[in-house]
Amino acid sequence: MTNSRKKQSLIGKVISSKMQKTVNVRVVREIPHPIYKKRVKRYKNYLVHLGKLSAKDGDLVKITSIRPISKKKRWQVSQVIKEAVKIG
């Protein structure tokens, strides 16, 4: 039997890169309000394993699900989509 399970992927922004081999990524979703139908933003932060890639604060990254690495790490950076603009 083959395991043809597709991995989940999300796109978010790195909000903290102070840890070793781990970054904190904020994923923003827009959902319609159940009664008023206005688009409402919902945020969720994920602890993400870096692996061989490097990401810094402000980068836009794509993350994919992996097996649990620690208590809270279940995601890994698979691609840096856009690097942060350096001011100054």
C-alpha positions in Angstrom: 0.0 0.0 0.0 1.4 3.4 -0.9 0.8 6.5 1.1 -0.4 9.1 -1.5 -1.3 11.7 1.1 -0.9 15.3 -0.2 0.9 17.6 2.2 -0.8 20.8 3.3 0.8 24.1 2.4 0.2 27.7 3.6 1.7 31.1 2.8 2.7 33.4 5.6 5.0 36.1 6.8 7.9 35.6 9.2 7.4 37.6 12.4 10.2 36.3 14.5 13.5 34.5 13.7 15.3 34.8 17.0 15.4 31.0 17.6 17.8 28.5 16.1 16.4 26.4 13.2 12.9 27.8 14.0 10.9 30.8 12.8 7.5 32.1 13.9 5.2 32.5 10.8 1.8 34.4 10.8 -0.8 33.1 8.3 -3.7 35.4 7.5 -7.0 34.1 6.3 -10.0 36.2 5.2 -13.4 34.7 5.9 -16.9 36.2 5.5 -18.6 37.1 8.7 -21.5 34.6 9.3 -24.2 37.3 9.7 -22.9 40.5 8.1 -21.0 38.9 5.2 -18.1 41.4 5.5 -14.6 39.9 5.0 -12.9 39.5 8.4 -9.2 38.7 8.9 -8.2 35.8 11.1 -4.5 35.3 12.1 -2.7 32.2 13.3 0.9 31.8 14.3 2.9 28.7 13.5 6.3 27.5 14.8 8.1 26.4 11.6 11.3 24.4 11.2 13.9 26.0 8.8 15.8 23.0 7.7 18.4 24.0 5.1 16.7 27.3 4.1 17.2 30.6 5.9 14.5 33.2 6.5 14.5 36.5 8.4 11.9 38.8 9.8 9.5 40.1 7.1 10.1 37.4 4.5 7.0 35.8 2.8 7.4 32.0 3.0 5.6 28.9 1.9 5.3 26.3 4.6 4.3 22.6 4.3 3.2 20.1 6.9 5.6 17.5 8.1 5.8 14.9 10.9 6.0 16.4 14.4 9.5 17.5 15.3 8.6 18.9 18.8 5.6 19.7 20.9 4.6 22.7 18.7 6.6 22.3 15.4 4.7 20.5 12.7 5.6 22.7 9.7 8.7 23.3 7.6 9.7 26.2 5.4 9.6 24.9 1.8 10.2 28.1 -0.1 11.1 31.8 0.4 8.7 33.5 -1.9 9.7 37.2 -1.3 12.5 38.5 0.8 11.9 41.5 3.2 12.9 44.9 2.0 15.8 46.3 3.9 15.4 50.0 4.8 18.5 52.1 5.4 
